[in-house]
């Protein structure tokens, strides 16, 4: 029976358990980062950041917070980019899983401009620290529609420049291609099951346009990017 992508799935992912830890989780985090790198996912987020800072002085300090940072790969990519370009980024990763944060810290010991915090952002949305740019890379699909609106409303208050969202397109083609990818990368059962659910919890352009209207966003762009994902840039200033 063909997979139905008409509506966003509400099925839970194993990784949504914030108390989860161990080698299976570590392997999943690292494999997700590797696949994201290989398919050009990191480039989508970096391009979004470049778009927001394009008119800023090169010596300006840019504070970037990554929500749902995983193993920190996106932050390390940005740190490397900033170093190469002579930019000044102060980077922070937020994740609700303490094991994940500890793993990210262990991989980022050579990056003094990256810090991490274990926080459930829904515990108290009003306590989100101000920054210049908020990132959501493969994170937004974990939330329900009403949670997404609450989260992004808070991001709009907290970010001075804008928000960069990089997330999955809900697509039958992407679903079946990921099944094939699982064998190529020898993904463990958790990564395979969560990955398929993630695609079904992903977005169509109409979803992002609906959120844009609900949020009252005045300046934003939504672009389809390879591999089967959307880059959604919300400009605050």
Beta strands, then each sheet from edge to edge (+ up, - down):
strand 1: 61-67
strand 2: 88-95
strand 3: 114-118
strand 4: 131-137
strand 5: 159-168
strand 6: 220-225
strand 7: 229-235
sheet 1: 3+ 2+ 1+ 4+ 5+ 7- 6+
end
